[in-house]
Amino acid sequence: MLPSRLLSGGPRTVFGGTGCWTWVRPGRLPPHAPPRPLSASCVDLAKHQDPPGKKLLSEKKLKRHFVDHRRVLIRGGHGGDGVSCFHSEPRKEFGGPDGGDGGDGGHVILRGTSDQQVKSLSSVLSRYQGLHGQAGGRKNCSGRGGAVLYVQVPVGTLVKEGSEVVADLSRPGAQYIAALGGAGGKGNRFFLANDNRAPVTCTPGQPGQERILFLELKTVADAGMVGLPNAGKSSLLRAISNARPAVAPYPFTTLKPHVGIVRYEDHQQIAVADIPGIVRGAHRSRGLGSSFLRHIERCRCLLFVVDLSEPEPWTQLEDLKWELEKHEAGLSQRPHVVVANKIDLPEARAAVAQLRARLGPGAITLSAATGENVEALLMRLRELHGQHVA
């Protein structure tokens, strides 16, 4: 209800908690008169109101995009300055120097973590500054040193300085000192000597170390599934593990590696990675192939997934091995098994005889959609893992 003082006057502008509006006494304007424009203050208030629930663009990128390489500028903390002062109190006229030393600057340390919230380098900033040390004080009080700044990176991160590899954080808890903090300065108490009983010299703190590092993520898994786009790798990973990658009937559904854990009855666990589709010419960075191929380097064994419903499916295996060999010599020779997927389709079942004639009886034919013959793959995967451990 409007206040009684507004009912007897002319048009008034009322300001509320969510904005402002103009009230016009009935009968003052003709029925078809244009609406009265808002005042300038109301227009400015409406202009600066943001739509509710809107998120920053950077926050969206952190959740949607998978980042496997990052350039980072890292600076250690500056050391605190030393102090030059002399002790003074009643009946002690010449108390001597008592300036304390400055605290050391804090280091910046990269630490590998297996936390599920840190799966890529998207949360790593492009610049880090270590904490500075405090200056010294009177009465020989030293300044507080800067605390160590830890930067969490996913396990499998490779640290490079230029073209040189300086660290490999391939296990949880692995650490690397990326930038050292500067040393704290010395107070005049430090320079007290027999031949200099009243030194006034003090030194400033040293600047921290500054480095430009390149972080490169390589997925850590026991086995990696390699195949052309739309070969059914994501469906197969969903069938044998607890991972839930996106599945759709079009190529390049998977745009980032997914790692699933295969659990056996005796509590043995094997990590399997779903590598995004490799196209012909991937070693020349066609189709972002170089970004995907680097995630295969840490896999101990490989699962070559071919689409059995395509004409001449054995040529897919030849193309995949060619791309792996061009990316890194000997990569295609690692222990592997050929998995022919989509046997539930009629044209795929008709090509089984030709596939075995070309590749031998070791190829496993299965259907990730229906689960047919998936147990054979699980047993073969366990054998490959056991051979590597032995």
N, C-alpha and C positions, 0 to 999 in steps of 0.2 A: 504494500500500500504506500502511495506517495505521501510525503509530509503535507500537513495542512497548509503550510505557507506557500507551497507550489500551486495549490489549487486556485488561488485568487490572483496570481500574477501572470506575466507574459511568459514567453518561452524561456526555459531555464536549461542549463547544461548540467547533468548529474554525472558525477564521477563515481564509479564503483570499483570493486576489487578486480574485475576482469576487463575493464575498459570504460567507455563513456558513451552516453547517448543524449540526444536532445529531446526534451519533452515540450510539446506545444499545447497550449490550452485549447480545448475543443471550441470550434467556431471561429477561430482566428484566421484560418486559411480556407480557401474554397476547396470543395471536394476533390477537384482534379488539379490542384496546384502541385508543382514539382516539390519534391522533398527538400527540406532545408539542409544545406551542406553542413558537415561537421566542422567544428572549430579546428584551428591549426594544431592545438595540443592533442586533440583526439586523433587526427590524421597521423601525427608522429608516433603516438602510442600504438596505433594499429600497425604501422609500418615496421616497428621493431619487435613485434610479437612473432616468435618462431613457432612453426607447427609442432604440436605435441608429439613426443616420442621420436623426434628426428635424431639420428646418430651421426657422429662425425665420420667422414669418409675413411680416415685412417683406421678407425675401429672396425669398419666393415672389412677393410683389406686384411687386417690381422686374422679375421675369422674365415675368410673365403679363399685366400690365396696361399699357396704352398711355395715357400721360398727356400731354395737349397744353396744359394750363394749370397754372400754379403761382403761389402767393403766397409771396414770399421776403422775410424780414427780413435786411438786410445791414448790418453795422457794420464800419467801418474800424478798424484797430489804433490803440491809444492811443500817444501819444508818450512817450518816456522822460523822466524828471525830470532837471533840471540839478542839479549838485552844488556846494556851497559848501565849499571847503577851501583851505588855504594850504600853500605849499611849505615843507618843513622838511628841513634836512640840516646836518651839522657845518660850522661856520665860515661859515654863511649863514643868519643868524638871521631876517632879514626877506626871505624868498624871494618874497613876493607871492602873490596868489591864483592857483590853478592848477586850479580846478574845471571839468570838461569839460561840454559840452552833451549833452543826451539825444538818442537816435536817433529819427527820425521813424517813425510807425506805418505799417504796410503797407497798401497799397491792396487792394481786392477788385475784380477785373476779370472780366467775362463775356466768354468767347471762343467764337465759333462754330467747330464742328469737323464734318468730314464723316466721322468715324470710324464704322464700321458698328456698333460697340458702343454708340454713343450715338445712338439712333434716336428717343427721346422724352425728355420731361422727368421720367421716373420716377426717374432717378438724381440729380436736383437736390434738395437738402435744403431744408427750410423756413427754415433759419437759417444764416447764415455770419458768422463773426467773424474779422476780419483779425488778423495777427500784431502783437504789441505791440513797440515799440522799447525798447531797454535804456537804463537810466540812465547818466549820465556817470560818469567816474571821476577819480582824481587824475592829476596831471601832464598836465593839459590833454587827457586822453583822452576822446574823444566816444563815446557809446554806439552800439551797432550798431542800424541801422534794421531795421524789420520787413520780411520778404520779402513780395513781392507774392503774393497768393492768387488763382490762376486757377480759374474755375468753367467747366467745359466744358458747352456747350449745343449742341444740334443746329442745323445750318444751317436758317434760316427762322424763328428765334425772334424774336418781337416783344417789346420791353421797354416797359412802360407804368408810369407813375407817376400813380396816379389814373386819369383818363381821357385823359391826354396821352401820346402816343407819344414816347419819348425816344431810342430806338435801334431799328434794324432790322438784325439780324445775318443777312443774306441770302447771305453768301458765306463760304467757309472762311477762317479767320484773322481775320475781323472782330472787333474788340474794343470794349468799352464799360466805362469806369470806373464801376462801380456805387456804390462808396463810397470816399471819400478817407481816407487815414490821417491821424491827428492830428500836428501839428508837435511836435518835441521841445523840451523846456524848455532854458533858457539857464543855464549855470553862472556862478559869480561872476567868472570870468575875463572874461566878455563885458562886464561892467559896469565894468571898469578904466578910469579916466580920470585926467586931470591933477589934477582937484580931488577925486578919490576914489581914493587909492592902495591902500586895503584894503577893498574892497567885500565885504559878506557876503550880498548879495542873490542869490538864484537863483529860477528860475521852474519850476513843474511842467509836465509834458507836457500837451498838449491832447488831449481825447477825439476819437476818430475820428468820421467822418460816419455817421449812421444814417438808413437809408431803407427804405421798404416798396415793393417793386417787384412788378409782376405780369408774369409771363412767359407768352407765348402762342405756340404753335407752329403754323406754317402750312407745309404740305408744299410743297417746291420741286420742280417738275417742268415739263417742256416741254408735256406734254399730260395732261389728266385725263379719266378715264372716268367718266361720270355716268349713272346709271340707277336704276330701281326695284329693290327687293330681288329676288334670284333671277333677274336678267336675264342672268346669265352673264358678268359683268365679270371675276371672278377666273379663270374658265376661259380667257377671251380673253387676259388678261395672261400666263398661263402659256404660251399658244400663241405669243405674239409676242416674249417677253422671257425673261430668266433668272430672274425672280421666281417664287416657289413659294408663293403664298397658299393657304390652306385652301379646299377645294372640297367642297360637300355639297349634297344635294337639298332644302334648306330655306332659308327667308329668313334674312337677317342672319348669314350665315356669316362675312362679313368685318366685324370690329368695330374695325379700325384701318386707316389708309391704308397701302398697299404701293406701293413704287416699283420698277419694273423698267426695265432698260436694253435698248432695241432696237438691235441692231448690224447695220449694213449692210456690203456687200462692200468699199466704199471706206473702211471704218473710221469712218464717221460714226456717232454715237451719239445717241439721243433718249431722254430719260427720260419714262416714262409712269407715272402714278399711278392706282391703283385706289381710288377713293373709296367708302366704305361706302354701302349703299343709301339713297337719298333717298325718303322717303314723302311723301304729300300732307299739307301743313301743316308741313313741316320748318322753314320760316322762322319759325314760332311755337314752335320748340323741341320739336315733336312728334317722338317717336322719336329724340331726341338729334340732331335735324337741324342745329341751329346749330353744334354741335361738328364736324359733318361738312362743312357748307357752307363753313366758313372755310378748309378746305384746297384749295378750288377757286379761291380768289382769286388765287393766284400762278401758276396754269397759263396758259400763253400761248394754247393752243388746247384745244378740248373734243371729246370723243368721246361722243356721245349713244347709249348702248346700249339698245335696246328689245328686248323679248321678242316675237318674231314669232309664237310659238305662242299668244299670248293674243288674245282677241277685240278687234278694233279697236286694233291696236298703235300707230297714229299718235296716239292720245290720250295715250299715255305721254310722247311728245315734248312735247306741249302742257303737261302737268303739270310736267315737269322744267323747262322754260323759265319757267314761272310762278313756281316756287319760287326759281330763281336770280335772277330779276328782283326779287322781293320781298326777297331777302337783300341784294342790292347792285344798284343801277341800272346797266344796261349789261353786266352779267355774261353774260347769255344771248346778247348780240350779238357775242361774240368769235368768231374763226374756228373753225368746227366742221364735223363730218361726222356723219351719222346712220348708225349701224351696227345693222342688223337681224340679231339672232343666232338660233340654233337652226333654221337652214334645213333641217337634216337630218330634222326631224320632218315627217310628212305634212301636218298642219294648218298648219304654218308655210309650207311650200312652196306651198300653195294660196292663201295670203294675199299672195304677192309682188306680183301684179298690182294688187291694191287698194292696197297700200302705195306703189307707184310712182305710181299715179294721184293719191294724196293728197300725197305728199312730193316727187315728181319723180324723175328718173333719177339724181340725185346720191346717193341712199341706197345703201349697200353692204350686200348680203345675204351672210351667211357662216355658217359653223358652227365655233365654237371647239372643239367636241368632235372633229370629224373633220378640221378644217383646210381645209375647202372654202372657196375664194375669200379666204383670209387674205392672199394676196399683194397683192390689190387694196387692202386696207386699209393695208398697209405702204407702198405707193407713194403713196397719198393722204396718209398721215401725213407722209411726207417732203416732199410739196409744201407742206403747211400750215406745216411747220417752216421750209422755205426762204423762204416769203413773209414770215414774221415776221423772220427774220434779215436779209433784204434791206431 
